[in-house]
Amino acid sequence: MKFESARSGAGIQGYLTRPKGAGPFPAVVLLHSCLGLPADRRAIGNMVAGWGYVALFVDDFATRGLKETCAVDFPEGPSDAFGALAFLSKLPYVDPARIGALGYSQGGDTALAIASSRSAAGLVVPGDLKFRAAAAFYPPCANAAGARLTIPSLILVGELDDVTPEADCERLVRSQPGSRPEVKLVVYPGAHHLFDDPSYAAGKRLFGMLLQYDRSAAEHSRLELRDFLAAKLAPLAPLQAR
């Protein structure tokens, strides 16, 4: 399916998975890394739908003819995410008051931008429509330096990540005022970038930096994510994906 990006109105490819039943269900907008959205990563949407959410995995690259953006900035992420939010809010089986964001690496950068509202200016989004929570796997927290996170946020990062260092995320969390919404940082000892992606079980270098799967971190991070979404978006019940 396709929806419109919030700033340009460009058509964006998305992959929608929903629980069985009439709803209304909470929903999650999923945002991929700079490596794009290979078919095996779309399984995350099935997992989230199995927990009781409508899952919309945004493919920022498909209609733009991009393969990866690891060496360049990609400013369209927030616009696409808010377009997905607007699209989901109009579906009869989605509760528009319970929509969150989940991003990976570059998509995690977008999730933190959403959480800090530093990206909504100039976007065509109804004023009462907003994301209620954001989760970011190994995001580049340095990009959010100085930002105030205005919605509940979960950040998961590997201790040895040399792509998006955990120290930057530590600083971001420490910089939040005491009255902030809940912001939780989970650091996985010995884990590297893409620690949840089994296709990197053997490890791989990208620009000299290590991408490697870590089974223990992957399994624990899924539980952290499940519990965070349940606490902040309150799904009706764990259901089978449709």
Buried (B, 14 or more C-beta within 10 A) or exposed (E): EEBBBBBBEBEBBBBBBBBEBEBBBBBBBBBBBBBBBEEEBBEBBBBBBBBBBBBBBBBBBBEBEBEBBBEEEBEBBBBBBBBBBBBBBEBEBBBBEBBBBBBBBBBBBBBBBBBBBBBBEEBBBEEEBBBBBBBBBBBBBBBBEEBBBBBBBBBBBBBBBBBBBBEBBBBBBEBBEEEBBBBEBBBBEEBBBBBBBEEBEEEBEBEEEBBBBBEEBBEBBBEBBBEBBBEBBEBBEEBEBB
